[in-house]
């Protein structure tokens, strides 16, 4: 049995930065470090950080006043920021810069008098933070049925989207919105992040060669679920794998070529562990299926960077996030 690895796969720059922010907080200040919501949507990452002294909470009221608190990569609303200030929490904001960009777009277009149609998954934490920037100006749509129920707006209308959506689903939703609102405007640049786009493109390539594609990631991870859908649309059998203990080996029956990818919040250590499991069931070769050479990095939040430079100027995470290449994207 042959294993084909999608490239790119696993951690994106925003997830890598967020996890490193928490690790840096632990190194500089020691536990406890509180994180509002899962820092990223992956159970393995969360459990690993919990073992080091991180406490994850859904509500700020569960954090002692004055405590060090990290906001997750998904972003928060102004209301949450105000609550943090009222509780005198020391906040380190690990929001992905690409999510922050969508927040700023909401602020800009709401101030310019637009009705903003936000394409995204109802109940997703990223959507709660984004909508919170201008709740009176934003309408969330999650399906064509939602669009059909929208009232007709005569003024300016623009669409924005969640960063982790399926490219195909978003395109269909945009077409439906254009039919409903002839005056519909698009943002200057797509809101779907580079990592989502790249990983979906890699899965489409993988589907041409693999008998089955295993997407390693959590059920709570939007981008991991979209990878499963993308693989199936491309004609491949696809399965989401959350942990090794419950992996059903019957999926390997009569399979000659296995494809593996990982969501943007899945650590590569889990990918390596899964490859090891497949080798115990007959996998005898591992090859990379290169689609895109992804070289993207994000600088650390300025406050934690300054703190680290003062206390631990030789810290390896400072060096890691200070190095880029000509093809890197540095979004501050």
Secondary structure, DSSP 8 states (H G I E B T S, - for coil): -EEEEEES-S--HHHHHHHHHHHHHHHHH-S-EEEES-SSS-HHHHHHHHTTTEEEESSGGGS-TT-EEEE-TT---HHHHHHHHHTT-EEEE---HHHHHHHHHHHHHHHTT-EEEEES-TT-HHHHHHHTTSTTTEEEE-SHHHHHT-----S-EEEEE-TT--HHHHHHHHHHHHHH-TT-EE-SS-SS-HHHHHHHHHHHHHHTT-SEEEEES-TT-HHHHHHHHHHHHTT-EEEEE--STT--GGGGTT-SEEEEEE-TT--HHHHHHHHHHHHTTT--EEEEEES----------HHHHHHHHHH-TT-HHHHHTT---TT-----
